[in-house]
Amino acid sequence: MEPTTTSVKVLVIGGGPAGSLSAALLARAGVDVLLLEKEVFPRYHIGEALASSCRAVLELAGAVEKVDEFGFMNKHGGLFRWGAEKDWCADWTEMFGPEVRSWSVDRSEFDHLLLNNASDQGARVVQNAAVKRIVFEGDRPVAAEWVSGDAPDQLHTTSFDYVVDASGRAGVLTAQHFRNRTRHEVFRNVAIWGYWDGEELLPDTPQGGSNIISSPDGWYWVIPLRGGRRSVGFVMHETAFRERRRDHDSLEGLLTALVEESDTVRSLLDGDTRISDAKVEQDYSYVSADFCGPGYFVAGDAACFLDPLLSSGVHLASYSALLAAASIVAVLDGEVAESEANAFYESLYRHSYTRMLAMVARMYDQYQGQAGYFWLAQKLTGTPAEQAITPNAAFVEIVGGISDLYDAQHGRGPAESTAAANEDNLHLVELLPRDLYDTDSQLRLVTSPRLGLRREQADTARVRPPRPAADADLTTSR
Ligand SMILES: Cc1cc2nc3c(=O)[nH]c(=O)nc-3n(C[C@H](O)[C@H](O)[C@H](O)COP(=O)(O)OP(=O)(O)OC[C@H]3O[C@@H](n4cnc5c(N)ncnc54)[C@H](O)[C@@H]3O)c2cc1C
């Protein structure tokens, strides 16, 4: 077959949350955008518990009402049974108001809704279309070669001004072209999970929230899903997984044994039936050397992946989609130079990832206890203890993805809080030197009258007062 050649202003690779939201936001800003997705949706994906920040980004992308109408379980926070301490909650709604919430979702349905929404907003979406290679001119990507599953012998070439790589862990640019990912060795983990019928969760769990339960060898998640089901999983180091796997003929046997070993999980599932096979994924954490460069932005898991303890994956995907779309719009509009938009994106997204990484690392050190986690969270948000609304407010803010939205909107530089994390000698995670960003780009993200970046003196106030829910538009999406 003859090769075909087309061109587009922005190409988005991948139709997960990072790709669909980037495409929708760009299309709503009037940008000509094409999204290529390898699979045909709906397709299965893990990652069901969503941070409240996702709601804000979905609203900007025109998807929030569709997701609300679909009837996913509303989620207002989560409950931790962690280490030797009594249970503790991250209740976003109690802390920040009734509108600060998200959903627990079946990702096949959620991702399908977001992909259709990208199309509704004006993006061209092609499924069953796998990008095979990115063509460069110098250090700038200029075109993608891709094939459709319907006619695999026909090579298509699409040239573009900008590309958003949102290809998830496949990492078309990062893993396949640049090969610039570094793994975090301490998080060489494996997750095993399945689905159970029934609805029981631990007492005092915020409505629709997950339960996160520690054990000496790892941790469990129990996530409520609509239709009286729960997603139940266990995360452990790969060495432990390999050893445990040898004792069982099947993954289902191993999953059942793991569930039986926890008094808490066993009693939550007592009398209920497993309604799926067991699934397994290595969920190694990694970070790419660059999150963007000339002509490209890498969003979501394509850029970095973090152990799912704090359910941060879709937050990072949607947050980076927002940052990438705003950066591209600002450059196309001539508001900022490309190098400035790159500096803004790299700084904000890396900071967000690093802050989550620091929290997860601290929590893996179970003996630190709540006081230790909350104190670190205060440092990572730059909140002095005497100004905290409650001891756990900063922790709840980070886990809800609210701090990141606030930073993007108010131009808060990341240097101070990242430096605080380093001073704290996080012995589990080595923060790479390039994580110590102080770009002070003087840019902030704006959403009206149009998505973009605005040059402004950074908000130098070290501390922000507690905000009533209504005054922070992005962080309190309606
Ligand atoms: C065990 C486990 C539990 C998790 N739990 C949670 C959770 O509770 N909450 C949470 O927020 N996150 C969770 N996550 C993380 C979450 O799944 C991811 O962070 C999230 O899906 C990232 O979205 P994304 O859009 O970047 O990538 P993806 O959702 O993976 O989407 C990438 C898309 O790109 C497509 N693609 C790949 N290669 C190509 C190509 N060459 N051409 C075209 N298309 C391509 C893929 O088909 C895919 O649809 C979990 C992860 C794991 C492993």
The ligand as an SDF file (V2000), in Angstrom:
LIG
                    3D

 53 58  0  0  0  0  0  0  0  0999 V2000
   -0.9400   -1.7120   40.2730 C   0  0  0  0  0  0  0  0  0  0  0  0
   -1.2720   -0.2850   39.9420 C   0  0  0  0  0  0  0  0  0  0  0  0
   -2.2680    0.3780   40.6450 C   0  0  0  0  0  0  0  0  0  0  0  0
   -2.5770    1.7030   40.3440 C   0  0  0  0  0  0  0  0  0  0  0  0
   -3.5520    2.3450   41.0570 N   0  0  0  0  0  0  0  0  0  0  0  0
   -3.8180    3.6360   40.8070 C   0  0  0  0  0  0  0  0  0  0  0  0
   -4.8710    4.3180   41.5020 C   0  0  0  0  0  0  0  0  0  0  0  0
   -5.5650    3.7590   42.3420 O   0  0  0  0  0  0  0  0  0  0  0  0
   -5.0830    5.6250   41.2040 N   0  0  0  0  0  0  0  0  0  0  0  0
   -4.3480    6.2910   40.2620 C   0  0  0  0  0  0  0  0  0  0  0  0
   -4.5730    7.4900   40.0530 O   0  0  0  0  0  0  0  0  0  0  0  0
   -3.3820    5.6620   39.5650 N   0  0  0  0  0  0  0  0  0  0  0  0
   -3.1050    4.3580   39.7990 C   0  0  0  0  0  0  0  0  0  0  0  0
   -2.1560    3.7150   39.0660 N   0  0  0  0  0  0  0  0  0  0  0  0
   -1.4310    4.4810   38.0420 C   0  0  0  0  0  0  0  0  0  0  0  0
   -2.2760    4.7240   36.7980 C   0  0  0  0  0  0  0  0  0  0  0  0
   -2.6980    3.4920   36.2760 O   0  0  0  0  0  0  0  0  0  0  0  0
   -1.4620    5.4860   35.7510 C   0  0  0  0  0  0  0  0  0  0  0  0
   -0.6490    6.4460   36.3720 O   0  0  0  0  0  0  0  0  0  0  0  0
   -2.3420    6.1800   34.6990 C   0  0  0  0  0  0  0  0  0  0  0  0
   -3.0800    5.2420   33.9720 O   0  0  0  0  0  0  0  0  0  0  0  0
   -1.4640    7.0110   33.7460 C   0  0  0  0  0  0  0  0  0  0  0  0
   -2.2320    7.5240   32.6810 O   0  0  0  0  0  0  0  0  0  0  0  0
   -1.5350    7.8060   31.2680 P   0  0  0  0  0  0  0  0  0  0  0  0
   -2.5730    8.4430   30.4190 O   0  0  0  0  0  0  0  0  0  0  0  0
   -0.2500    8.4640   31.4640 O   0  0  0  0  0  0  0  0  0  0  0  0
   -1.1660    6.3540   30.6940 O   0  0  0  0  0  0  0  0  0  0  0  0
   -2.1340    5.1600   30.2640 P   0  0  0  0  0  0  0  0  0  0  0  0
   -3.4050    5.2450   31.0150 O   0  0  0  0  0  0  0  0  0  0  0  0
   -1.3460    3.9120   30.4080 O   0  0  0  0  0  0  0  0  0  0  0  0
   -2.4380    5.4370   28.7360 O   0  0  0  0  0  0  0  0  0  0  0  0
   -1.4350    5.3140   27.7470 C   0  0  0  0  0  0  0  0  0  0  0  0
   -2.1050    4.9730   26.4270 C   0  0  0  0  0  0  0  0  0  0  0  0
   -1.1270    5.0480   25.3900 O   0  0  0  0  0  0  0  0  0  0  0  0
   -1.3930    4.0280   24.4470 C   0  0  0  0  0  0  0  0  0  0  0  0
   -0.1570    3.7660   23.7000 N   0  0  0  0  0  0  0  0  0  0  0  0
    0.9630    3.1590   24.1330 C   0  0  0  0  0  0  0  0  0  0  0  0
    1.8710    3.0860   23.1390 N   0  0  0  0  0  0  0  0  0  0  0  0
    1.3080    3.6690   22.0630 C   0  0  0  0  0  0  0  0  0  0  0  0
    1.7500    3.8870   20.7260 C   0  0  0  0  0  0  0  0  0  0  0  0
    2.9610    3.4870   20.3200 N   0  0  0  0  0  0  0  0  0  0  0  0
    0.9200    4.5100   19.8590 N   0  0  0  0  0  0  0  0  0  0  0  0
   -0.3260    4.9090   20.2480 C   0  0  0  0  0  0  0  0  0  0  0  0
   -0.7980    4.7050   21.5100 N   0  0  0  0  0  0  0  0  0  0  0  0
    0.0110    4.1080   22.3990 C   0  0  0  0  0  0  0  0  0  0  0  0
   -1.8300    2.8520   25.3160 C   0  0  0  0  0  0  0  0  0  0  0  0
   -2.5730    1.9170   24.5830 O   0  0  0  0  0  0  0  0  0  0  0  0
   -2.6480    3.5550   26.3990 C   0  0  0  0  0  0  0  0  0  0  0  0
   -4.0310    3.5770   26.1140 O   0  0  0  0  0  0  0  0  0  0  0  0
   -1.8590    2.3790   39.3280 C   0  0  0  0  0  0  0  0  0  0  0  0
   -0.8790    1.6980   38.5990 C   0  0  0  0  0  0  0  0  0  0  0  0
   -0.5790    0.3900   38.9000 C   0  0  0  0  0  0  0  0  0  0  0  0
    0.4860   -0.3330   38.1030 C   0  0  0  0  0  0  0  0  0  0  0  0
  1  2  1  0
  2  3  1  0
  2 52  2  0
  3  4  2  0
  4  5  1  0
  4 50  1  0
  5  6  2  0
  6  7  1  0
  6 13  1  0
  7  8  2  0
  7  9  1  0
  9 10  1  0
 10 11  2  0
 10 12  1  0
 12 13  2  0
 13 14  1  0
 14 15  1  0
 14 50  1  0
 15 16  1  0
 16 17  1  0
 16 18  1  0
 18 19  1  0
 18 20  1  0
 20 21  1  0
 20 22  1  0
 22 23  1  0
 23 24  1  0
 24 25  2  0
 24 26  1  0
 24 27  1  0
 27 28  1  0
 28 29  2  0
 28 30  1  0
 28 31  1  0
 31 32  1  0
 32 33  1  0
 33 34  1  0
 33 48  1  0
 34 35  1  0
 35 36  1  0
 35 46  1  0
 36 37  1  0
 36 45  1  0
 37 38  2  0
 38 39  1  0
 39 40  1  0
 39 45  2  0
 40 41  1  0
 40 42  2  0
 42 43  1  0
 43 44  2  0
 44 45  1  0
 46 47  1  0
 46 48  1  0
 48 49  1  0
 50 51  2  0
 51 52  1  0
 52 53  1  0
M  END
$$$$
